[in-house]
Amino acid sequence: MTHSALLDGVRVIDLSQYIPGPFATRQFADLGAEVIKIEPPGGDPMRRFMHRDPAQPSAVYRHLNRGKRIAELDLKTDGGRAALRALLEGADILLESYRPGVLARLGFDRKRLDALNPQLIHCALSGYGQTGPYAQRPGHDISYCALSSQAIA
């Protein structure tokens, strides 16, 4: 088995944006998984990060999302949720980076995910965890380092 075929046959649904989630799912794609990245209408904001050429996404976006299939879905609509439901039924892994509770408000709480696909591995990325006093706060690496008093090297 070659390095790039380790995850051959594994389907990953990526609902993440910006850097951490797309980087993680790029690793899956690099190892042979089929990764389907679902973006909101207008796309992942990283498409335009430090980039003004409307003809192509930024280099950072292209790097983070190489090897993936990209689709735009409006998960606030019945049609968008139905499309996601169909994708999840045939998926192995779901990775999302919403704040805690957002996926449930869209109709995909743990009970619903289990009903759709009991074998689905669900990875929920959030800066401060799924529970606790900071769970609903937005953040990025620099704010996590500042809060924990860690020096950035």
N, C-alpha and C positions, 0 to 999 in steps of 0.2 A: 504494500500500500504506500503510495506516495504521500508526502507531507500535505499536499493540497487536497487530497481525497479523504482525509481522516473523518470528515463529517459529511461525506457524500450521502445523500438521501435524507439529511436533516433539513427541515424547513423552519426558518426563524421569521417571525413577524416583528418588525422594529417600529415602534411608535415613538421613538426618542428623537430629540432635536439637539442642536448645538454640538458639544464635543464628546462627553463621556459615553453616552449610549451609542452614538454612531461609531465611535472608536471600538467599543466592545463588539458590536455586530460586524464591523469590518473584519475583526479577527475570525469570527465564525465564517464569513465569506472566504477569507484567505485559506481556511482549512477545508473548504469544499462545500460548506452548507449553502443552501439556497436561502438568500436573505431578501425579504420583501419589505422595503421601507415605506411606511405610510406617512405621508406628510399632509398637513392641513392645507386648505385652499391658499394659494400663494407660495407654498413651499416652506421648507426649513429656512429660518433666517440666516443660517450659515451660507446659503447660496450667494448672498450679497456681502459677506464679511470681507471688509477691506478690499472691495472689488466693485468696479463700476461698469463693467462690460456686460450689457444685458444679453449679449449673444451666447454667453456661456457662464456656468456657475464659477464661483471662486475656486482657486487652487486648493484651499483648505477643505472646502465642501467636497470637491472631487476626490481628494486624498481619503477623507473619512468615509466616503460612500462608494468607493470602487468595488466592483464585483457584485453590486446589489441591483435588484429591480426596484424602481421608484414609482410610486403611484400617489396621486393626491386624492384624499377622501375627506369629505366633510362629515365628521362623526357626530355632528349636531343634527344631522338629518336622518330620517328613516332609511333612505337608500344607502347612505354611508355606513350606518351601523349594520345593515343587512350584509353589505359587502365584507365588512370586517368579520362578522359572524361566520360567513362562509370560509374566509381565510383561516380563522382560528380553529375551525373544525378539522382542518387538515394540517395543522401546524404541530411542531414539536416544542417550540420555545416561543414565548412572548416576552419581549423586553420593552418596557415603557419607562418614561421619565416624567410622568405627571406628578403633581403634588398629590399627597395621599387623599383619596376620596374622589378624585376626578374620574377615574375609570369606572367606578361604581355609579357615579352620576350619569355617565354615558350608557349605563345599562349592562356593564360587564364587571359586576362584583365577583368575589371568589366563588359564590354559589353558582352564578351563571356560567362562569368559566368552567367550573367542574362539570356542569350539565352539558356544555358544548363539547368539551374534550377533557375527560378525566385524566389523561396522561400529559396534559399540557404543563410545561415548566414555565412558571411566571416569575420574571425578575422585575421588580419595581425599584428603579433607581430614584433616590431622593437624597438631597444633601444632608438632612438631619434625621433621617429615619422615618418610619411610617407612623410612629406614635411619639408622644413627648411634647414638651413645651415649644419646641422650634419646628415641629413637623410641617407646619404650613408656611414656613418662611422660604422665600427663594434664596438661592445662593450659588456660588461658584467657588472654585478652588481657593481663590485669594481670601474670600470671606471665611471659609472653613479654617484656613491656616491662621487668620487673624484671631478668630474666636478661640482656637485651641492654643494660641501663643506659640505656634511653630514658625520658625524662620523659613523663609523661602530661599532655597539655594539655587 
